Amino acid sequence: MTSIQKTLAVTGLLLATCSVQAGTIEEAMAAADRLPADLKRDQREHPEVVVPLLNIGPGSRVADIFAGGGYSSELIGRVVAPEGVVLMHNNQAYLSFAAKALAERTEGREQVGVQRHDREVNDLDLGANTLDAAMIIMSYHDLYHTAEGWPLIDAADFMAQIVAALKPGGRFLIVDHAAATNTGNTAAQDLHRIDEAYAKQDIESYGLRLVASSDALRNPADDHTKSAFDPEIRGKTDRFVLVFEKP
């Protein structure tokens, strides 16, 4: 390679690097201080595809409902910072489930653009017309799940709170484990899954309209018969991505 070719190659690399601007999901994913577990999780979550569907950027206000250990909250916080914020929501049941992951994420690490928002489901405390986007990642089915230690959720009231909090044009994104066709919400109980067609109809019944979807998290090898927590399929379930918008 000649000196001119080397110069051109280096220039091209610099231009490519500079093309990743502050406030992009690409920059968030490339941050040097990310947790090793998050880097591994990127390979199956494809945030570079999912996050842009929220239509957010620097200054946006986002609610990550049932955020668990905060993987998505941290990524999106980097996108909306410094003026924006992600409300990392968990109820007490989720806090118990995600305590270790939250400790690993927050102890000794700065959470850029993230605000912890611990609230129970009957009062999410999101306000009215305050959010540019809201999301529920792999937990929408929990609205229809009952178990000891998990609150019985009034789905209509829960969704009404989210819809009220979204600004006009605000987006609501869900990712969830696909259940067999025509099973409605019944698979939520034992399989921790939900029928995609049911989810579409259910969410649109609250006044939101479907505006986008993605097949980035699909797995045709999943026959939808196993629990999402079954070791054979955990982390490899067939998942759908749906995006709704408030008129």
Secondary structure, 3 states (H helix, E strand, C coil): CCHHHHHHHHHHHHHHHHCCCCCCHHHHHHCCCCCHHHHHHHHHHCHHHHHHHHCCCCCCEEEEECCCCCHHHHHHHHHHCCCCEEEEEECHHHHHHHHHHHHHHHCCCCCCCEEEEECCCCCCCCCCCCEEEEEEECCHHHHHCCECCECCCCHHHHHHHHHHHEEEEEEEEEEEEECCCCCCCCHHHHCCCECHHHHHHHHHCCCCEEEEEECCCCCCCCCCCCCCCCCCCCCCCCEEEEEEECC
